[in-house]
Amino acid sequence: MNTSVTRPTAPIGALLRHFADLRDGTHGDGAVSRAAKEELFRQAVALLDPYARQVLAEFNTHLLNGAGRVDAGGSTRAGDGGLVATWALTWPRQRAEGIDPISLVAHYGRGFHHPHLRGATVAEWPLNVFTDEQAAAEVPTLRAIATADLHNLVFQRDFRIVPAITDPHSTPAAPEEA
């Protein structure tokens, strides 16, 4: 067994940045004020946007037979005074069932030290993205959130909300307009 590790994987690097933020009382490259941290959050949302859309498009193509629609609104002020950005994949059966969409959510709650990622049904991941390379490295995490989210949505209802399971031989439908 090879136990030699030359550098940490992306998730370990993100955790290291996360823990350093907590240790140092800063975010990113030394941001201390709420305004500076909010600006870093907005930058992280912009960096994550193409990758979040990519991940949800993969789910739409391979699990929803193209029947879904991706909605994204960018960074907005949340009810608690913090910031939030949501990428949501909706589809007809999910809407008919009245359950949450597959969601990737970046949020920086008012009382938080720094931002996090979550899904509609999946809780917190640290969000410490400051470069395009770091944002791209979050693709596996975004996939994991979307995977867990869809699993939890199936758990709330049943497997029939996933078109690829109920009709695996059908041709993917054209995606719904955003």
QUIJOWO-V285257 format. One record per residue. N is the residue number from 1. PHI is phi in whole degrees, -180 to 180 (999 if undefined). Layout:
n->{N | N}
phi->{PHI | PHI}
This chain:
n->{1 | 2 | 3 | 4 | 5 | 6 | 7 | 8 | 9 | 10 | 11 | 12 | 13 | 14 | 15 | 16 | 17 | 18 | 19 | 20 | 21 | 22 | 23 | 24 | 25 | 26 | 27 | 28 | 29 | 30 | 31 | 32 | 33 | 34 | 35 | 36 | 37 | 38 | 39 | 40 | 41 | 42 | 43 | 44 | 45 | 46 | 47 | 48 | 49 | 50 | 51 | 52 | 53 | 54 | 55 | 56 | 57 | 58 | 59 | 60 | 61 | 62 | 63 | 64 | 65 | 66 | 67 | 68 | 69 | 70 | 71 | 72 | 73 | 74 | 75 | 76 | 77 | 78 | 79 | 80 | 81 | 82 | 83 | 84 | 85 | 86 | 87 | 88 | 89 | 90 | 91 | 92 | 93 | 94 | 95 | 96 | 97 | 98 | 99 | 100 | 101 | 102 | 103 | 104 | 105 | 106 | 107 | 108 | 109 | 110 | 111 | 112 | 113 | 114 | 115 | 116 | 117 | 118 | 119 | 120 | 121 | 122 | 123 | 124 | 125 | 126 | 127 | 128 | 129 | 130 | 131 | 132 | 133 | 134 | 135 | 136 | 137 | 138 | 139 | 140 | 141 | 142 | 143 | 144 | 145 | 146 | 147 | 148 | 149 | 150 | 151 | 152 | 153 | 154 | 155 | 156 | 157 | 158 | 159 | 160 | 161 | 162 | 163 | 164 | 165 | 166 | 167 | 168 | 169 | 170 | 171 | 172 | 173 | 174 | 175 | 176 | 177 | 178}
phi->{999 | -88 | -104 | -78 | -123 | -88 | -154 | -68 | -69 | -55 | -63 | -68 | -60 | -64 | -65 | -61 | -63 | -60 | -68 | -65 | -56 | -64 | -61 | -90 | 71 | -128 | -140 | 67 | -94 | 94 | -64 | -116 | -75 | -60 | -61 | -67 | -68 | -65 | -64 | -63 | -62 | -59 | -65 | -63 | -61 | -63 | -68 | -76 | -48 | -65 | -78 | -63 | -63 | -60 | -62 | -68 | -64 | -61 | -65 | -61 | -68 | -92 | -117 | -110 | 52 | 76 | -83 | -93 | -140 | -97 | -117 | -142 | -121 | 76 | -78 | -135 | -75 | -88 | -59 | -86 | 95 | -81 | -122 | -147 | -138 | -128 | -114 | -126 | -109 | -111 | -153 | -53 | -67 | -63 | -65 | -63 | -79 | 71 | -110 | -63 | -76 | -69 | -130 | -117 | -125 | -101 | -144 | -130 | -62 | -53 | -93 | -84 | -74 | -159 | -74 | -141 | -113 | -159 | -117 | -66 | -122 | -114 | -80 | -84 | -128 | -67 | -119 | -131 | -115 | -132 | -138 | -61 | -61 | -66 | -64 | -62 | -68 | -82 | -53 | -61 | -66 | -61 | -64 | -65 | -63 | -64 | -62 | -64 | -61 | -64 | -59 | -66 | -66 | -62 | -62 | -67 | -120 | -170 | -63 | -68 | -76 | -103 | -55 | -66 | -89 | -79 | -145 | -67 | -98 | -78 | -83 | -57 | -75 | -65 | -65 | -70 | -71 | -80}
